[in-house]
Structure formats: structure tokens, C-alpha cells
Amino acid sequence: MKFYNRASELAELERIRNLSFNDHSRMTVVTGRRRSGKTMLIMKSTEDTPTVYLFVSRKKEATLCTEYAQIIGKTLSISVPDGYISFAKLFERLMEIGETHKYNLVIDEFQEFFNVNESIFSDIQNYWDQYRHHTNVNLIISGSVYSLMQKIFQNSKEPLFGRADNIIKLSPFDLTTVKSILYDFNPQYTADDLLALYTFTGGIPKYVELLCDGGKLNVKGMLSFMIRDNSPFIDEGKHLLIEEFGKNYSTYFSILSAISGGKNTQPEIEQSIGVESIGGHLKRLIEDYNIITRVRPILAKPGTTAVRYEIQDNFLQFWFNYFDRYRSLIEIKNFDALHEIVKNNYPAYSGSILERYFKQQFAESKQYVDIGSYWETKGNQNQIDIVALCLEKQKAVAVEVKRQRKNFKPEDFARKVEHLKAKVLPDYDIKQVCLSLEDM
């Protein structure tokens, strides 16, 4: 698949590279969840310029140094002596090279140094501080374990805190790019095909690429590619999250499974998984792992009890709903039965994701100051799918989302909007809208 989008990120990386080569060394950190295209972005940004690419795998430090020395020598056409057993000394040599050479130094999966030798972070900080102002190294550091990358660069107790000149967090593709890719591979795509691609991937580049390579980019073709023996999607969620959580992942998995199944308040989750007081786990899932989000009714005060928890990632939401929940079918390789379950439930399931799609569409339009939903704690009465406050003062949009517009009941919705106006937005002019598949 060709390289899509990332224009702003490429421009920023080019700006930093020019500063590194013409002024002095700079350090850039590129983060983002696994499969978000970090490495491809970095290599695209460094093409046609000298680039040393080092991938940190879980090997002995001396073994890595031997491999790296060969890469450095070959890439920069310089002599690098054998015998390095310490990455600290090899990094010092790399910085010394920057006194006479202008080059990019890419260190990928940087957080894996925790498993190689944790003191490497202090050593890098030491040599970086010594050399950065009289060298021309464009250091780009990448990592896909969000919690560890946060710890390394944004925890004030860590040696590399404050050393990054810029931290770029890579997001999934925006909706315009998802549409562009779908058109390239299926020019006759339907709105339901677009919703399916968004539902299954959330715009994560690698998942989009896999489906593009898999064949037909329509609902039927995507389901058939994902739900089969040896599908790369079946264990993806497990691998992704165990990498984040480590060995003690079971409670986190139970919480995420409950949320994906519609248990989205703390009492509901606790009752569902049989664990009391999961507040700490929820806090870590939000702040340390960036996997769930805390949602309140629009304009609700921070202390409100009307709080819901949602999985932010479309793929993980789908994975827990089907690949995790129906693991027994996967174990006995009954993919036909799983396929039938997903196919039959797809219209209802994707309808809930359609609301998320339109919220993202509103956000990407840059025409609103706040976008959310509205509901009341008692019985979730007067629920409104989307409420968006316009840039223009005292104007708002209230939206009901339906897969099929024929199911929209204007009179019922008007009553909900009047209640919203009376309770929350008394001085607002509220436009009432129904959005459906045809509006994608």
C-alpha cells in the first residue's frame, strides 16, 4: 500500500531535521499505539538523507552492540571497531560521529532497553547532554508501548525527562484518508463498506493495509478475511495489550471485556467481573495506558456521578466483543459459527460505532468548541447521541444517529431536545439533525 497522509507530521519532522543538521542535534520522540505506522512515517521522513536505523530487540546488550556496529559502519561508510559490549559507549561513538557527519539516528522500540539494561537511559542522557550542542545528529526515538514511553520521557523522576525537543503522538488515519484509501481499492464502495472499514480498524494504518491486501474491501469481504483460520486479527488484541499490561493482565482484560459488552459504569463493571473497587485500574487504563476514556454528559461538572467508560480504540472494542468473547469457537476452529454471529450482529453493532464516526467527523470539521453526548443518570432518560456546541456563540447542534433514516422519529427527538435546552442549554439556538449512513 502506498504512503498516505501524515503531511503535518512529515513537515514537522523535516523542520526538526533541518535544525539538527544546520544548528545542533535534536531529539524527537514518536509514539502511538502498535500498528499506527510510526516506523513507516519515520523512514519516509528520512529518505534521501543518511540514516542509521537501530531496532531494539530483546537480546543481550553485547549482541545488540555487535549488530549495531555493523549497521553504523555500513550506513555511514566509516570504520567502527569491533568489540563494543556496552550500548552507552556505542552511543557516545555515535554522538562523536555527529561532530563531522550530519545524519539521522533512528532507535525503534526504544522502550525495550528496559529489558536489555535499564541503565542505558541514564547513559544516553549523560552523553546527549555532553554532545548535543556541538553535533548534528537528528535523533528520532520511537516506541509502541505507550505506558513505558510515557514513563521514560514524561515522568520527572526518569533521566530522559525533558530531553525530547518534540514528542509526536501518531493518531489513526483521519476520515478523509480512510475514504481515500477505500476509494483507491474499491471505487464503488457503499456507505456500509466505509462504516465497516472504520468499525474494524478505526483507521489504524496496519489494519487498513491488511484488509486492502486481503482482497475485496466490502463488508462481506472484510468479514471473511478477518474471521478465518490464521487470521492476523484473531490474537492481535491479546498481543497488543499483554505488551502493555505485562503478566498481571487478567483484571484489565476483564474490565475491558465488560466495557465492550455495555457495562460502562464503575458499579456495573465491578458487579460484572466480581471485583470490588476497580477505581485504580480504571485510572491506569485512562492515564497510563490510554486505552479507555471517561465520558460525562456535555457541560456536566467534573464531580458528576453520570460517568461512563468507553474503549477509545475501535479495533479493540471489536476484538473484545467477538474474538475474545467467542474464544471457545476459535479454539475449536469453528470460524463458520463465529462468522455467522458477527454477520448477524453487524448491523446493530456498527450502528453504535456510527455515532462515534459522526463525532469524529464533527471534530475534524473544526467548527465546534465541544462535542459530546447527553443523558441523565436515572434510567438514562432523554439521551441524545451527539450534542455539539458551535464556534458561533449560543448555537448548538443536537443529533440522533440512525443507520436508516426511516427509523428516526422527529417528534420524540424534539421532546428530548426541549428537555436538553431547559436543563443545560437554556440560551442556545439548537439545530435538530438526524444523521444516517447516507450522510457519511
GUPA-928817 format. One record per residue (C-alpha): residue in one letter; x, y, z. Coordinates in steps of 0.5 Angstrom, whole numbers, plus 500, padded with zeros to 3 digits. Each point is the difference from the previous one (the first is absolute). Layout:
N
aXYZ ...
***
This chain:
440
m500500500 k503507498 f501505506 y494504501 n499507504 r505502506 a501506497 s500504506 e505495504 l505500494 a500507500 e502501507 l505494499 e503504494 r500506504 i504497506 r505496495 n502507497 l501503507 s504493502 f504501494 n501507500 d500502507 h502495505 s497493502 r492499502 m497494503 t493499497 v495494503 v495497496 t495496504 g493497498 r497493501 r502494497 r499500492 s499507500 g505501494 k506503505 t506497496 m497501493 l499507502 i507501503 m503496494 k496505495 s503506503 t507498500 e500497493 d506503496 t504502506 p505496503 t496496506 v502495505 y495495502 l500496506 f495495502 v500499508 s498492501 r500496506 k508498499 k506500504 e503507500 a506498497 t497496495 l496506498 c506504500 t504496495 e494500495 y499508501 a508501499 q499496493 i494504498 i503507502 g507499496 k496497494 t495506500 l505506501 s506497497 i504500506 s504496504 v497497506 p505496504 d497493503 g500498507 y494505503 i496497505 s497506503 f495504497 a502506504 k507500496 l497499494 f495506500 e506504502 r503498494 l494502496 m500507503 e507500499 i499499492 g495505500 e506505501 t502499493 h493497497 k493502499 y496494501 n493497502 l501495506 v493496501 i499496506 d494496499 e496496506 f504504505 q497498506 e503493499 f506503503 f496499507 n501492498 v507501498 n504504505 e496506504 s506504501 i500501492 f495506501 s505504505 d506499496 i496502494 q498507504 n507501502 y503499493 w495504497 d501506505 q507500498 y500500493 r493502497 h502508500 h506498495 t498495496 n495499494 v496494502 n493499498 l498495506 i493497499 i497495505 s494496499 g496495505 s494497500 v499498507 y496506502 s501500507 l507499500 m502505495 q495505505 k505498506 i506501496 f499507497 q495503505 n501497507 s504505503 k504495504 e503497494 p506502497 l498502493 f494504502 g500507497 r506498495 a495499494 d499506496 n494498497 i495494501 i496498494 k494495502 l497497494 s493499499 p496496496 f498502493 d495505499 l493499497 t503504493 t505495500 v496494501 k495502495 s506501495 i503493501 l494497500 y498503493 d507498497 f499493502 n492500499 p498506496 q492497500 y500500508 t494501503 a499504507 d499493503 d507498498 l503506502 l497499507 a503493500 l507502499 y499506505 t497495505 f505494499 t506505500 g499506503 g505503495 i506496503 p504500493 k503493501 y493497501 v497504494 e506498496 l499492502 l493501497 c502503494 d505495499 g495495501 g495501494 k493503500 l499506504 n493499501 v496498507 k500492497 g507500498 m503503506 l496496505 s502494496 f508502500 m499501508 i497494502 r504494498 d505496502 n507503500 s497507500 p505505503 f494504503 i498494505 d506501505 e501507499 g497503505 k503495505 h507501498 l499508500 l497500507 i505495503 e505504498 e497506504 f498496506 g505495501 k499494503 n494503505 y495501494 s494496502 t497505504 y501505495 f497495495 s494499504 i499508501 l501501492 s495494498 a495502505 i500507497 s500498493 g494496502 g496506502 k502500507 n502507500 t499503507 q505498506 p495496504 e497497494 i508498498 e501497508 q494496500 s501497493 i507498502 g499499507 v506504503 e499506505 s503507499 i503500493 g501507500 g508500500 h499495494 l496505496 k504506502 r506496497 l496498494 i499507498 e506504503 d506494499 y497496494 n496505496 i495494499 i493503503 t497507501 r496502505 v494504497 r495504503 p494504497 i501506497 l502506504 a499496506 k504502506 p506495502 g498498506 t493497497 t498493501 a498499493 v506497498 r501494494 y507497498 e501498493 i505497496 q503505495 d503495495 n495497495 f504494499 l501498507 q493502501 f498495494 w505495503 f498499507 n492500497 y502494495 f507497500 d501500508 r492498502 y500495495 r507497501 s497493501 l498500493 i507502498 e503494504 i496495496 k501504493 n492501499 f501506496 d494499497 a496501506 l504506502 h499503493 e492499501 i500503507 v504506497 k496501494 n493499503 n502505506 y504505495 p494505498 a499501508 y507500502 s502505494 g494505502 s503501506 i507502497 l497504495 e498505506 r508500501 y501501493 f496507500 k503502506 q507500496 q497503494 f498506504 a506500504 e504500493 s496506497 k503505505 q493503501 y499498507 v502502507 d498494504 i497493497 g496495505 s494497502 y495501505 w496495504 e497500507 t502495506 k493498502 g499495494 n504503495 q494504498 n500506495 q506497497 i503504494 d505497495 i504506499 v500507502 a505505497 l501507502 c502504494 l505505500 e495506499 k497501507 q494498502 k499495495 a500492500 v498494496 a496494503 v501494496 e496493500 v504495497 k497494496 r502495495 q494501496 r497507500 k493497499 n500498508 f501507502 k494503504 p500507500 e495502505 d503495505 f507503499 a497507500 r498499507 k507498502 v503506497 e495504504 h502497507 l507501498 k499507499 a496501506 k505496504 v507502497 l500505494 p494505502 d503506496 y502496494 d497499493 i500493499 k500497493 q497493500 v503495495 c499492498 l507497497 s500493497 l504496495 e499505494 d503505504 m507497501 
***
